[in-house]
């Protein structure tokens, strides 16, 4: 029996060898099967082509170190990954690598990696002026404030970076109000959407408000809520939080209609259609003079991005505003 099996084993061995020679490999070119292709590495800054020194690695069937762009490399076929290390345009950061940080290079084909750089962002705000009914107040005293006036203020703000790129900013503005003289007045929450506005100083895409939330003494307030002011007691803090979407590289004027002045009794929403709050003063049988001291300030925060300079994130009125309101005698 054994002498008959030996020739059969020999035939099987020869057949296996022949199959190994005739059947092609399953590896193809994707695993570095010996073919070659090309990888191009480029960079853009704020959407515009940029060339210069930048360090990166290309990792695939082998590892290649690059130190500038634009650059082209002859590579083995297969999957390749591009990883940024350092360098690039001054004052910029790498936003992403497109169309993908990992790509497949086929024989005779070309992979393209583009390093997309953006300029570092810097949000800033400065105080501009007090105004009454939208008219600039040049001094630190409003001696003719009367019922029906609206007290407002303006801030100048911007976000540096890639001009025209979209940006989202959280903003908080405060008004500290202290009653100095007169019977207790009351501040009511109105929260009209148009009370806080932002307009570009030159032709530019308009700003879009995402939300607006008022507060009294750091507690979220709602339309109709109120606080009573008493002379010589600690200041009441009125504030409004807003989030905006606009574009970098332009100056915007932020306008805040803090409050309108009206006589009691107050019926919501009050006589002023576009204010955050309503300052309501009592009417007495004799003429009364009400005096208030106002201080305003504001803060900005970038959303989803790093601000490279926090020194200009805050602004405050350089002087308190003394508001004097004379109210004629009532019945």
Phi, psi and omega in degrees: 000317184297323181294335178280330183284328185302313178299325180296316178300320181296320179296317179298317181298318179295321181295318180298318179298317180297319178298319180297327181281321188274330183277125182290158178291151177274353187290328183058207180265348187292339183255022181083049185278016174110345178282169179229155176214197184227144171238126175254134178241123180232174178215151174228148175239118183054037177085357181252142181305139180225139175234147180159194183275127176204137182260137179202165176235145172250120184240127179197231174301340174215182178240129181237134177257130177246150181227011176199165173221146005279151182213152180228139183228138171273125187226162173287151178294152180140190179274135182231143178239137177252126181234126178285140179248302183193174176086193183112191182297146176298138177070023183232163175228156179281119179277316180188175175240126183238157359286343176197148179286347177235128181219160178254132179250122179264169181298124182079358182267175182228131172259141182238120174248126177243121177274116183261112180256143173235151177288144177301145185264144178220110176271137180219156179210141175225153178282142180251297184191162164273153173210158177238121185055035177083000181257129184304136177255112188278349183242180180265019182215130172254103184272347184243028175296131182225169175302140182093348175291154171242129179260122183222170180216165182227142174235148174257130181217165185195168169224117176281153180152208178291115184301130178090350178284145180288150179212150177242132185229131169270136183226138174233132178235140183239149169230116174268121182237127179236128176274126183261324183211155178104162176299157183307130175258166182234139176252123178253149176274128175250311177058047174292136183302322183284358181291334178241118185227158179218125182231141178290145181281342174226166179307121182197162176304138181291157176278148179242124178276128181271316176204167180212122183226119178271160177217157172234123182051045175069015175246130181306132183241160181233159181307130181099340175295159183209165173217139180263130178270143178231131180305139174066022173254167182307149183301141170272138182251116174256137178214166177217130175256132177224154171237136185231151170239125177210198184241154181283156173088007179232151174268139178235144173260122178261122181250135179232114171275094187295308180202154168261159179251128179216165180265148175293152000279156181258131175239119182299139007270006177092177186280348183252120187279353190220056180229159174280318183225166175234123177267112186252122181252142178290153175251124183247167180296344178240158178297136182236149175244124178252136180232132180227147173248131185238137173226133180235150177208168184209157180219145178234145178223132173287146178255124177071022180208160179266130176269122186277352181216105181272358183292338182247026180277350185231149177216148180216147175299133185288348178213149174292147176260122177267116182255119179249121182241118177262126183243119179299159178297144178254177180293000000 
